[in-house]
Amino acid sequence: MSVVSHAREAAGQPTPLRHDWSRSEIEALFALPMPELLFRAASVHRQHFDPAEVQVSTLLSVKTGGCPEDCSYCPQAQRYHTGVEATKLMETDAVLEKARQAKAAGATRFCMGAAWRSPKDRDVPKVAAMIREVKALGLETCATLGMLTGDQARALKDAGLDYYNHNLDTDPEFYDSIIQTREIQDRLTTLEHVRDAGLKTCCGGIVGMGETGRQRAGLLRTLANLPSHPDSVPINRLVQVEGTPLHGTEEIDPFDFVRTIAVARILMPRSMVRLSAGRQDMSDELQAMCFLAGANSIFYGEQLLTTGNPDTERDMALFARLGLRPMQVHVDAEHHDHPGTAHVDIIELPQHPRSFAA
């Protein structure tokens, strides 16, 4: 980051959004002394958000397990023996009941996740029906279904889908060490279809999978240099699940995780940076550092698809101790995309052992 850019940040003047970051620039941010890095990230955060507000999100797994892919971190892959039982796609009425519960609990966005490599064309009308009915409740809608064609993305948009989650997972250099059943370009192509359809994007990655610091910088560089920054950037810390190839991987240093949050905030200043999978095993102090570093979104509830998550009482107690509050969101049921709306995701999942990052 240039001296001029840093001076503008320190003066409270928003810096222009960039999509041309070099790996060396990002590595230099990671190498800053922690106090300086946190100061810069917090300064950027305050330019665009209230630092005392945290977006609260919840997710429903509408189809669990049985995925044909070989993602090394994921217990939903059918080739791994993790205790996750494959289920069929839920019925719309059952999904609606969960959506009503989420809305009653304060949700403004409802996300539906299915463990598919990609949905078959015959699956899309079923998911579209869920989206239409959930939207009719006055909730924003979000989905994560795997790879999409352009026609599928447009069909979901026409049904009322607002956001689509599709993570890059890791640096393109490291990608084939984690996944062999698809290429990083497949993910980038899906994101292109999603943007072209007019959907908002939720896209991040997982750290702690054995990648190097250079490769963590490469993940964030790829995200920040997308044609438009993701509206939401989930940063997941690997949840190690027995039976998956990554079980037993050396854990990422907690300070390196905080650095990843801080650099993501600097690179993508207007995005929600979501503290996602792995929070169950984080201390309150580590989470507090992540909020200081610019994280302003969490998954809320005791389950993330099939991995554990802190219970809601613990989260509210932590918010009280830190003087944080859930972000208040006002949703227009008829015009969800009006400017200036802040968005909250709400996700609840079936009680399976441990699962995937969002």
HULIN-V596619 format. One record per run of one state. SS is the DSSP state (~ for helix, > for strand, _ for the rest). FROM is the first residue (numbers start at 1). LEN is the number of residues. If there is no record, write none. Layout:
# HULIN-V596619
ss:SS from:FROM len:LEN
ss:SS from:FROM len:LEN
This chain:
# HULIN-V596619
ss:_ from:1 len:2
ss:~ from:3 len:8
ss:_ from:11 len:12
ss:~ from:23 len:8
ss:_ from:31 len:3
ss:~ from:34 len:15
ss:_ from:49 len:4
ss:> from:53 len:5
ss:_ from:58 len:1
ss:> from:59 len:5
ss:_ from:64 len:3
ss:> from:67 len:1
ss:_ from:68 len:9
ss:> from:77 len:1
ss:_ from:78 len:14
ss:~ from:92 len:13
ss:_ from:105 len:4
ss:> from:109 len:6
ss:_ from:115 len:3
ss:> from:118 len:1
ss:_ from:119 len:2
ss:~ from:121 len:16
ss:_ from:137 len:3
ss:> from:140 len:5
ss:_ from:145 len:2
ss:> from:147 len:1
ss:_ from:148 len:2
ss:~ from:150 len:10
ss:_ from:160 len:3
ss:> from:163 len:3
ss:_ from:166 len:3
ss:> from:169 len:1
ss:_ from:170 len:5
ss:~ from:175 len:4
ss:_ from:179 len:5
ss:~ from:184 len:13
ss:_ from:197 len:3
ss:> from:200 len:3
ss:_ from:203 len:2
ss:> from:205 len:3
ss:_ from:208 len:5
ss:~ from:213 len:12
ss:_ from:225 len:7
ss:> from:232 len:6
ss:_ from:238 len:16
ss:~ from:254 len:14
ss:_ from:268 len:4
ss:> from:272 len:4
ss:_ from:276 len:3
ss:~ from:279 len:3
ss:_ from:282 len:2
ss:~ from:284 len:9
ss:_ from:293 len:4
ss:> from:297 len:3
ss:_ from:300 len:3
ss:> from:303 len:2
ss:_ from:305 len:2
ss:> from:307 len:2
ss:_ from:309 len:3
ss:~ from:312 len:11
ss:_ from:323 len:2
ss:> from:325 len:2
ss:_ from:327 len:19
ss:> from:346 len:1
ss:_ from:347 len:12
